[in-house]
């Protein structure tokens, strides 16, 4: 399990710039079903706040979608969405 409180804070632009690199790792992890952002962060070895930026970017552009019912802990789960190629 990663330790988000001990991870150094990085520049937001650097985190956002990594989203295309992390996309395949996140989608690979989501291939077995929906997961929460903390679970995704653990799977890719990143702090939770960085994984949140990547997941929200992927959500905005249609790579993932949230499942409307939160977990008992209050987290939303995200699943891979079928991404249609742009013309």
Secondary structure, 3 states (H helix, E strand, C coil): CCCCCCCCCCCHHHHHHCHHHHHHHHHHHHCCCCEEHHHHHHHHCCCHHHHHHHHHHHHHCCCEEEECCCCCCCCCEEEECCCCCCC
